[in-house]
Amino acid sequence: MPLHRMEEIRKYTNEEREKKLTELNTELMRVKAMVKAGGSIENPARIKEIRKGIARILTIKNEEKRKNIKGVENR
């Protein structure tokens, strides 16, 4: 899975973001389970990339939520 940039994630619809978040969480669980079982992964830095991708998606979701709340308060 390629690295996702903030600009790309902002262009996604909410459904696409939720789908990508689910995919990344699933992949992270799979990779962590593989490491815990004593296996080695071909790219150990992948765990960090996955975690950063999850954080980026959650950050954008939180920004939009705050923007919507602020918009409602200003009415």
N, C-alpha and C positions, 0 to 999 in steps of 0.2 A: 504494500500500500504506500503510495507516495505521501510526502510531507504536505500538509495543507497550510496554506498561508491565510492570514486573517482576512485579506480582501476576498479570497475565494469563499471562505466560510460565510462571510457577510452576504454573499450573493445567493447562498442556499436558502431554500424555503425552510420553514420550521420543521416540516415533515422530513426533509432531507437531512437536516441537522440531527434530528432525533434518531434517524436511521443510522447515520454515521457514528453517532455517540454509542449506540448499541453495538455496532460492529467493532468499534475500538475497544469497548469494555470487554466484549467477548474475546477478542484477540489477546488483550492483556491478561485475562484469566488463563487462557490457553498457554501462553508463553510462560507465565509464572508457574503454572502447574508442571510444565515440562522441566523447568529449572529445579523445582522442589523435588521432582521425582529422580533427580540426579542426572538428567539429560543435559546436553549442551545445545545451545542454540547457535545458529550460524552467524547471527549478528546481535551481540549482547547490547549494543546501543539502541536496538529496536525498542526495548522496554521504555527507555527515556523518550524516544520519539512518540510512542503511543501515549504516554502520560502527558506529554506536552500538547498533543492533538486534543485529548480529552479536555485539558485545561483551557485551551483556546475556544473550544465549542461552548463550554460552560461560561466562560467570560463573556462571550458575545450574547448568550442567552440572558445573562444577568444584566448586561448593559441595556438590552432591549426592554427587559422587564422594568428596570428603573426609569427608562425613558417613557414608557407607557404610564407608569404610576405618576411621574412628574407631569405628564400631559393632562391627566385626569384631575390632578390637584389644582392646576392653573385655570380650570374652567370655571 
